[in-house]
Amino acid sequence: MKKKLVVLTGAGISAESGIATFRDANGLWEGHDVMEVATPQGWQKNPELVLDFYNQRRKNAHTVKPNAGHLALADLEKDFDVRIITQNVDDLHERAGSSNVIHLHGKLFESRSTLDPSLIYPIEGWELNVGDKCERGSQLRPNIVWFGEAVPMMEKAMEETVQADIYLVVGTSLVVYPAASLVDFVDDGAPIFVVDPNLPEMRKRENLFLFEEKASTGMEKVAQLLREKYR
């Protein structure tokens, strides 16, 4: 029986493919204050700006490809029961071939009803515009979890985390909550591997392995180590 490998990924793995991260040094995201484009208040104030912002993100996402980090995670499914929990809204894990992906913060290529959150639709192409409505006649919004909103997939992510035989953290600084709290639910007996060029602060524990590298090169080393030690 394959060991269960649970992976928490963040912006660092997608950044290597050319997708901009939320937290630039100046606090802006692609030139915008995140409060204007990633909060319910920003949506209420200027839905046209928010829709255009995510249209540009989608347009960019169509031009990028999964990198070696994404591909290494997908390839690990040959030897482990891999469950990916990602803070990213892009579809690069799926395009790399990963078959079990939980999106904590929503999906860039989906829209949802502003009237009924259960009404979710795929976005073909890259545009979602004012006037695009759900079957009940309300404006569609990006299916993204904005700042200040609940994280509906958090409970599922916690369930996967507590069941992990091995836990892997890739490309995240562990500063965005509640996602950052997931590592606290890893069983004390399970090894934790962390891959990031700027290693996050973590409590000391046995079986903690740190790789101060970007996702692509670090994942190659971790994948080899996992196969040698735990397959």
Buried (B, 14 or more C-beta within 10 A) or exposed (E): EBBBBBBBBBBBBBBBBEBBBBEEEEEBBBEBEBBBBBBEEBBEEBBEEBBBBBBBBBEBBEEBEBBBBBBBBBBBBEBBBBBBBBBBBBBBBBBBEBEBBBBBBBBBBBBBBBBEEEBBBEBEEBEBEEEBBBEEEBBBBBBBBBBEBEBEBBEEBBEBBEBBBBBBBBBBBBEBEEBBBBBEBBEEEBBBBBBBEEBBEBEEEEEBBBBEBBBBBBBBBBBEBBEEEBE
